[in-house]
Amino acid sequence: MKFKTILFSLFITIAGIVQAQTAEEIMNTAYNQAKIENKNVFLIFHASWCGWCKKMEKNMDDPLVKEYFDSNYVKAFVTVEERGEKVKLNTTNGDLLLDKVGGKGQGLPFWVILDEKGNVLKDSRINGENVGGPASEKEVDYLISTLEPTSKNLKIDTEKIKEVFILKKKS
């Protein structure tokens, strides 16, 4: 019986240590890393149900462009707008951060490029409207226009970005 009590206490202690990070903690870690590595922060607000969010993240990790994104940006992810049983997946204070950077009511994914001090350099809005996960030629051209001035290390290869991000029509 004593063993079960000790095991239960250990489980509760570990569960308390492994709590999810708050939006502030995620961003402070990203800003510190960006400062050390001479990068900007590419913050993506996403949700588990968001197909375009998954597509955006997959595209950024595509072997053709992964080195570019990894060389220039610290990627940070904040979960917002979860529903029902998954509401517990929301990042604590993520909704406040989304509002602070102008993404409230914009849909997902909403992304922002910030410097290491938290100043917004660019975001996913064209004329006030969120492009989300860019897929059309116009949206990808906009993405490129946000990446070019915020890249600090590796020069952008626009053709590779277009190849990965522009949604190909199925024949």
ROKOL-435115 format. One record per residue (C-alpha): residue number from 0; residue in one letter; x, y, z. Coordinates in steps of 0.05 Angstrom, whole numbers, plus 5000, padded with zeros to 4 digits. Layout:
<rs>
<r NUM,'A',<X,Y,Z>>;
...
</rs>
This chain:
<rs>
<r 0,'M',<5000,5000,5000>>;
<r 1,'K',<5057,5047,5017>>;
<r 2,'F',<5087,5034,4948>>;
<r 3,'K',<5022,5055,4914>>;
<r 4,'T',<5019,5119,4955>>;
<r 5,'I',<5091,5136,4937>>;
<r 6,'L',<5079,5120,4863>>;
<r 7,'F',<5016,5163,4862>>;
<r 8,'S',<5052,5221,4895>>;
<r 9,'L',<5109,5215,4845>>;
<r 10,'F',<5059,5215,4787>>;
<r 11,'I',<5025,5278,4814>>;
<r 12,'T',<5092,5313,4822>>;
<r 13,'I',<5114,5295,4751>>;
<r 14,'A',<5047,5317,4722>>;
<r 15,'G',<5055,5385,4756>>;
<r 16,'I',<5125,5393,4727>>;
<r 17,'V',<5105,5375,4655>>;
<r 18,'Q',<5050,5427,4649>>;
<r 19,'A',<5042,5460,4582>>;
<r 20,'Q',<5077,5526,4571>>;
<r 21,'T',<5039,5591,4571>>;
<r 22,'A',<5041,5637,4511>>;
<r 23,'E',<5089,5683,4549>>;
<r 24,'E',<5137,5625,4563>>;
<r 25,'I',<5135,5602,4490>>;
<r 26,'M',<5150,5672,4465>>;
<r 27,'N',<5205,5687,4517>>;
<r 28,'T',<5240,5623,4496>>;
<r 29,'A',<5232,5641,4422>>;
<r 30,'Y',<5257,5712,4433>>;
<r 31,'N',<5318,5688,4472>>;
<r 32,'Q',<5335,5636,4419>>;
<r 33,'A',<5325,5688,4363>>;
<r 34,'K',<5373,5736,4397>>;
<r 35,'I',<5426,5683,4407>>;
<r 36,'E',<5420,5656,4336>>;
<r 37,'N',<5410,5723,4300>>;
<r 38,'K',<5341,5704,4274>>;
<r 39,'N',<5271,5730,4275>>;
<r 40,'V',<5211,5693,4304>>;
<r 41,'F',<5159,5661,4258>>;
<r 42,'L',<5098,5653,4303>>;
<r 43,'I',<5041,5610,4279>>;
<r 44,'F',<4973,5608,4313>>;
<r 45,'H',<4942,5541,4299>>;
<r 46,'A',<4892,5488,4322>>;
<r 47,'S',<4887,5412,4317>>;
<r 48,'W',<4826,5415,4271>>;
<r 49,'C',<4858,5465,4222>>;
<r 50,'G',<4878,5431,4157>>;
<r 51,'W',<4910,5495,4129>>;
<r 52,'C',<4952,5500,4193>>;
<r 53,'K',<4979,5430,4182>>;
<r 54,'K',<4992,5445,4109>>;
<r 55,'M',<5031,5509,4127>>;
<r 56,'E',<5074,5472,4179>>;
<r 57,'K',<5086,5415,4130>>;
<r 58,'N',<5107,5463,4076>>;
<r 59,'M',<5156,5499,4122>>;
<r 60,'D',<5187,5431,4138>>;
<r 61,'D',<5191,5409,4065>>;
<r 62,'P',<5264,5390,4048>>;
<r 63,'L',<5266,5442,3992>>;
<r 64,'V',<5255,5500,4040>>;
<r 65,'K',<5268,5473,4110>>;
<r 66,'E',<5340,5499,4112>>;
<r 67,'Y',<5316,5568,4092>>;
<r 68,'F',<5264,5572,4147>>;
<r 69,'D',<5310,5540,4200>>;
<r 70,'S',<5367,5588,4182>>;
<r 71,'N',<5325,5651,4187>>;
<r 72,'Y',<5270,5639,4237>>;
<r 73,'V',<5256,5609,4305>>;
<r 74,'K',<5189,5576,4294>>;
<r 75,'A',<5139,5583,4352>>;
<r 76,'F',<5070,5553,4355>>;
<r 77,'V',<5011,5576,4398>>;
<r 78,'T',<4947,5534,4399>>;
<r 79,'V',<4882,5573,4399>>;
<r 80,'E',<4809,5564,4381>>;
<r 81,'E',<4804,5491,4402>>;
<r 82,'R',<4733,5467,4416>>;
<r 83,'G',<4697,5416,4458>>;
<r 84,'E',<4740,5364,4492>>;
<r 85,'K',<4802,5393,4459>>;
<r 86,'V',<4795,5462,4490>>;
<r 87,'K',<4847,5439,4541>>;
<r 88,'L',<4898,5440,4484>>;
<r 89,'N',<4893,5516,4479>>;
<r 90,'T',<4957,5551,4500>>;
<r 91,'T',<4945,5590,4564>>;
<r 92,'N',<4938,5664,4544>>;
<r 93,'G',<4945,5646,4471>>;
<r 94,'D',<4880,5683,4455>>;
<r 95,'L',<4908,5745,4488>>;
<r 96,'L',<4972,5741,4447>>;
<r 97,'L',<4931,5730,4383>>;
<r 98,'D',<4891,5793,4399>>;
<r 99,'K',<4954,5833,4416>>;
<r 100,'V',<4985,5818,4348>>;
<r 101,'G',<4921,5834,4310>>;
<r 102,'G',<4898,5763,4294>>;
<r 103,'K',<4832,5761,4332>>;
<r 104,'G',<4776,5741,4285>>;
<r 105,'Q',<4825,5731,4227>>;
<r 106,'G',<4819,5655,4222>>;
<r 107,'L',<4874,5603,4224>>;
<r 108,'P',<4930,5596,4212>>;
<r 109,'F',<4949,5667,4230>>;
<r 110,'W',<5023,5680,4228>>;
<r 111,'V',<5068,5736,4249>>;
<r 112,'I',<5142,5750,4240>>;
<r 113,'L',<5172,5786,4300>>;
<r 114,'D',<5241,5810,4318>>;
<r 115,'E',<5276,5784,4381>>;
<r 116,'K',<5245,5841,4422>>;
<r 117,'G',<5174,5822,4402>>;
<r 118,'N',<5162,5877,4351>>;
<r 119,'V',<5116,5855,4294>>;
<r 120,'L',<5154,5859,4228>>;
<r 121,'K',<5103,5826,4182>>;
<r 122,'D',<5039,5785,4188>>;
<r 123,'S',<4994,5742,4145>>;
<r 124,'R',<4946,5798,4125>>;
<r 125,'I',<4940,5828,4056>>;
<r 126,'N',<4901,5893,4062>>;
<r 127,'G',<4873,5871,4129>>;
<r 128,'E',<4852,5801,4106>>;
<r 129,'N',<4888,5739,4130>>;
<r 130,'V',<4918,5695,4076>>;
<r 131,'G',<4927,5638,4127>>;
<r 132,'G',<4964,5581,4095>>;
<r 133,'P',<4985,5612,4029>>;
<r 134,'A',<4969,5568,3969>>;
<r 135,'S',<4950,5611,3909>>;
<r 136,'E',<5003,5648,3869>>;
<r 137,'K',<4980,5715,3897>>;
<r 138,'E',<4983,5689,3969>>;
<r 139,'V',<5052,5657,3960>>;
<r 140,'D',<5078,5721,3928>>;
<r 141,'Y',<5054,5757,3990>>;
<r 142,'L',<5089,5706,4034>>;
<r 143,'I',<5153,5717,3995>>;
<r 144,'S',<5146,5793,4003>>;
<r 145,'T',<5143,5782,4079>>;
<r 146,'L',<5202,5734,4080>>;
<r 147,'E',<5251,5775,4038>>;
<r 148,'P',<5259,5834,4086>>;
<r 149,'T',<5257,5790,4149>>;
<r 150,'S',<5310,5739,4128>>;
<r 151,'K',<5375,5752,4165>>;
<r 152,'N',<5419,5694,4145>>;
<r 153,'L',<5402,5652,4084>>;
<r 154,'K',<5378,5686,4021>>;
<r 155,'I',<5308,5666,3998>>;
<r 156,'D',<5300,5622,3937>>;
<r 157,'T',<5233,5646,3912>>;
<r 158,'E',<5226,5589,3862>>;
<r 159,'K',<5232,5537,3916>>;
<r 160,'I',<5182,5573,3960>>;
<r 161,'K',<5133,5575,3901>>;
<r 162,'E',<5145,5502,3885>>;
<r 163,'V',<5129,5480,3956>>;
<r 164,'F',<5073,5529,3974>>;
<r 165,'I',<5032,5539,3910>>;
<r 166,'L',<4976,5488,3911>>;
<r 167,'K',<4980,5445,3848>>;
<r 168,'K',<4914,5431,3814>>;
<r 169,'K',<4900,5357,3808>>;
<r 170,'S',<4890,5333,3737>>;
</rs>
